[in-house]
Amino acid sequence: AVHRSFVVHPDCEVTLEAHPGTVTESGLSALRRSGVTRLSFGAESMHDAELAGIGRPGGSAETAAAVAAARRAGFMNVSVDVMYGLPGQTVESWVRTLTACRELSPSHLSCYALTVESGTRFAKDVQHDPERGPDQTRQIEMEGAAEAVLGEAGYTRYEISNYAKDGFECCHNLLYWTQGEYLGIGPSAQSFVDGVRFGNIAHLTAYEAALAESRLPVEERTVLSPQERLRDAVIFGLRLTGGIPTSAVNDHAANYGYRKVVDRLRAQKLLEDDGDRTRLSAQGRLHADTVAEQLF
């Protein structure tokens, strides 16, 4: 349907996310023939005990088998997602997870810090047993370990949570952080087109009803001003380790009266300037959300 409706670039990245335990080699081969070019496996951990601790079925052997099956099916671009700060996880076990992932030689690795989202089962578990929640000090140590272990293996950290071998940076990740346009299709999908952000209805029945009546299933729509687009370019662009033009940071500060805020972030060594580029410092990356809040 996408190919019928749009002109698709020959080198278009087509990513499918998958639970390692749900794939088969025949299914992966069919996906490859259909045009999928990139797979992203949610491993979360390479330690079965840690997976059990978060109620995750399966184990590390499934991830290894899934990556091997993807290679045999013809996929050259395979990503593995892992998390740090899991209940019972130590810095040592995290390093072992990274080492096990590294041995699978994926082209891309995403390392996400566990966060507690309100309203989830995990949030209720943490409320009853705070020890199950992530330890921020330990997570900071784990983040540093990830950069060291993966850097030694030839992975470049190009964004706060993402590492890639040369030429395998995730296209859709880069699109979001550099204010590219994207069209989301399906219930609750988000889009950014022609300076307008809009989101689809989340409820499936209401979504289908809108389509049946030939109405766009859009629930919310925001037209961004040039100043707001610059604000987002600064906040999202700072997630990239390469940073953004210093002129963009200064223009944003002037538009919103944030000169003192930016000066303070530089004085605190959370932002650093390198020629005509500004980026989060190593310390700033540890507090990226706080920096973003201050610049919003």
HELIX and SHEET records of a PDB file:
HELIX    1   1 VAL A    2  SER A    5  1                                   4    
HELIX    2   2 PRO A   20  THR A   22  5                                   3    
HELIX    3   3 GLU A   25  SER A   34  1                                  10    
HELIX    4   4 ASP A   48  GLY A   53  1                                   6    
HELIX    5   5 SER A   60  ARG A   72  1                                  13    
HELIX    6   6 VAL A   91  LEU A  104  1                                  14    
HELIX    7   7 ARG A  121  HIS A  128  1                                   8    
HELIX    8   8 PRO A  130  ARG A  132  5                                   3    
HELIX    9   9 GLN A  136  GLU A  152  1                                  17    
HELIX   10  10 CYS A  171  TRP A  177  1                                   7    
HELIX   11  11 LEU A  204  ALA A  212  1                                   9    
HELIX   12  12 PRO A  226  GLY A  237  1                                  12    
HELIX   13  13 THR A  246  TYR A  256  1                                  11    
HELIX   14  14 ARG A  259  ALA A  267  1                                   9    
HELIX   15  15 ALA A  282  LEU A  286  1                                   5    
HELIX   16  16 ALA A  288  LEU A  295  1                                   8    
SHEET    1   A 6 THR A  15  ALA A  18  0                                        
SHEET    2   A 6 ARG A  38  GLU A  44  1                                        
SHEET    3   A 6 ASN A  77  TYR A  84  1                                        
SHEET    4   A 6 HIS A 108  ALA A 113  1                                        
SHEET    5   A 6 ASN A 162  ALA A 164 -1                                        
SHEET    6   A 6 THR A 156  GLU A 159 -1                                        
SHEET    1   B 3 GLN A 190  VAL A 193  0                                        
SHEET    2   B 3 VAL A 196  ASN A 200 -1                                        
SHEET    3   B 3 VAL A 218  VAL A 223 -1                                        
SHEET    1   C 3 ILE A 244  PRO A 245  0                                        
SHEET    2   C 3 ARG A 277  LEU A 280 -1                                        
SHEET    3   C 3 LEU A 271  ASP A 274 -1                                        
END                                                                             
